[in-house]
Amino acid sequence: MLPYGRQSISEGDIAAVTEILRGDWLTTGPAVAAFEAEIGRLAGGHRAVSATSGTAALHMAYAAAGVSAGDEVISTPMTFVATTAMASLRGARIVFADVEEDTALVDPAAVDALASERTRVIAAVDYAGHPADYDALSVIAARVGALTLDDAAHSIGSTYRGRPVGDLADLTTFSFFPTKNLTTGEGGAVVAKDPALAQRAHEFHFIGLVRDADRFEITTEGPWHQEVHEFGVNYRLTDIASALGLAQLTRLATFKARRAEITRRYNEALAGVDGVRIPVQRGDVDPIRHLYPVRILDGRRREVFDRMRADGIGVQVNYMPVYWHPVYANAGYRRGLCPNAEAFYAEELSLPIFPDLTDSQVDQVVESLSQALR
Ligand SMILES: *Cc1c(COP(=O)(O)O)cnc(C)c1O
């Protein structure tokens, strides 16, 4: 089965990992520091804190933002459940704002109508790699005193109005799962524009340990001393994974270029095909295309999905609206809440896209889709 996404691993990646295994540090050594520095540099020159997954990074970001019971987090339903689940886990109430009909990105007008002094975080998702409208979201966040969060699991290396992802929101989270734009196996990172927020994310992912003597409440101990002020978890990424991430980062531009080529090839082949809508792109973004989400019209998505799967094409559907998950539905979130997201979900089909996908495989996908629609 041709997958919808997969990692691209080079001999250089393998060498980078085996070098770590022969060295002194398996975890929290120089590779972690170097990987965080490179991610931070790529993401607008802000501090990055690595994590064991994108989900962990979201948990850290909400912890850094101080999200707790009584707070509201406004977010999009067109995402992987982790975007909101990590805020729910901290006791926040999620307020779902509908998406734009064409991009499936959270609609700033919908966010504006829902924002209030209870809003702690406005969490957008750069669906398929296309950045959301952060200039508009930042104005709303400033009006109500909230922070902006960019779940950039799809969009490391994308730009919006000339600025890189990581520089668009107060907090940005990445995922380095194998299907994403670059991988560390499992992995993720948080980028924060405010160094104090980055430090909070760091301490939360490091068991809550405070190691800065200036902040100690206990001052009678020796050089071994470290102390906990707030509970934390252990979400530390290893040096093994970080070395893979560093090696992958050297090819991110190549990955982006290949994803753009595949997008162009799909766009050209599918633009005139009846029954299909190709993804749109705003004029002010330069996205890394994580997904290639087409719309299958006339109620035929399921049929096309089944036919393409039978052809060995691993098409996928991204995503069921988050509030349809029983954990939200059983808490009272009703279907119909976000009509644009539900309409998008009903038609969406993700075609295979990953750097090692060949032109002839792209043609094979197009052929299978065209056949399925006939
Ligand atoms: C993959 C993904 C996550 C979670 O990342 P993991 O590394 O799998 O934990 C969060 N949000 C979005 C939008 C994702 O696609």
The ligand as a Gaussian input file, in Angstrom:
#p B3LYP/6-31G(d) Opt

LIG

0 1
 C        0.392000      14.938000      14.575000
 C       -0.361000      16.063000      15.177000
 C       -0.320000      16.346000      16.548000
 C        0.303000      15.425000      17.564000
 O        1.629000      15.135000      17.327000
 P        2.255000      13.739000      17.855000
 O        3.714000      13.954000      17.625000
 O        1.665000      12.648000      17.008000
 O        1.912000      13.613000      19.295000
 C       -0.958000      17.478000      17.015000
 N       -1.626000      18.287000      16.180000
 C       -1.704000      18.043000      14.865000
 C       -2.435000      19.006000      13.998000
 C       -1.096000      16.915000      14.325000
 O       -1.202000      16.662000      13.007000

